């Protein structure tokens, strides 16, 4: 676990092709660098075909800086042949992501 008051990042589970993470609290201009370092470190240990699931259900504040972190993490995952998705997402974080036009939800099977 890493973070400062306002942001908490946790590795909750890991497996051969799955990594589950949780980010909670405020992801803003002050905490975004911490969250970015955490996501980058977690993506560094992935192999092609890995799905990285980020639980954003505990995010109370998501600023533009936080959205940027998530977008960069998604690009980094794709560069490594992995996939980054967010599930679940708090209503507040979902609203910001929707307004920014960023969709991180996993594809649901019908």
N, C-alpha and C positions, 0 to 999 in steps of 0.2 A: 504494500500500500504506500502511496506517495501523495503529497499534496500540501496545501496550506489551508488555514481556515477559509472556507469558501469553496474549495474544490478537493474532491477525494477521488483517486483513481485506484482501482483494484483489479487484479487478475483473479477471476472467480473459478475458472476451469480451463483445463488444457488437455488436448488429446492429439492424436496423429495429424488430423486435418481439421481440427476445430479449436478455436481459442475464444473463450468468453471473458469479456471485460466489463467493468461497470465504471461509469463516471457519474458523480453526483455533486450537487451543490451549485456553485456559480462558475460558469465558464465564460469569463470576460477578459478584458484586456490585461488584467493582472494575473489571472490564473491560466490563460490560454497557453503560455510557454510551458508550464508544468504538464498540462494535459498533452501537449504536442510531443514533449520528450517521452512521456509514458507510452503514447501510441506508437511513436517511432521505435522505441525499444521493443515493444511487443511485436510489431511487424517485422523487426529484424530477425526474429526467430522463426519466421514462417517459411514453409516450403510451397512450391506451386500446388494449387488445388486446395489450399487452406481457406476456410471461412473464418473470419474474425467477426464475432458478434459483439457489439458494444451496447450495453444496457444503459439507456439514457433516461430511464424512468425516474431517477432521483435528481435530475437536473432542474433546478429552480430558475436559473437565469442562463440564457444562451445569447451571447452578443455576436456581432459580426466577426469579431476575432475568433470566437468559438466555432462559428460556421466555417471560417477559413481553415481552422485546424482539422475539422472533420473532412473537408473537401481534399485537403492535402494528404490526409491519411488514406482516403479512398484511392487517390492517384498512386500513392506509394504502394498500397496493397496490389493494385492492378499491375504496376510495374514488376512486382515480384511474382505475378501469376496467382495471387490470392484475391479474395473478395472480402470487402468490409461492408457490413450492414449494421443498422441500428435497430434493436428490438429488445424490449419495448422502448417507447419514446414518451416522455412526459408531455402533457397537453401544451405546456408553455414552450418547450423545445420544439415540438411539432409545428406550432404556429410560426415560430421564427424560421424554421427550415422551409415550411411551405411558402412563406413570404419571400424567401431567398430563392425559391425554385430548386431547392436541393432535396433529392429523394434518396434516402438511405435504407428504406424498408426492404426486407427480403422479399423475393418473389413468392407469392402464395400459390399453392397448387389448387386448382378448382375442385 
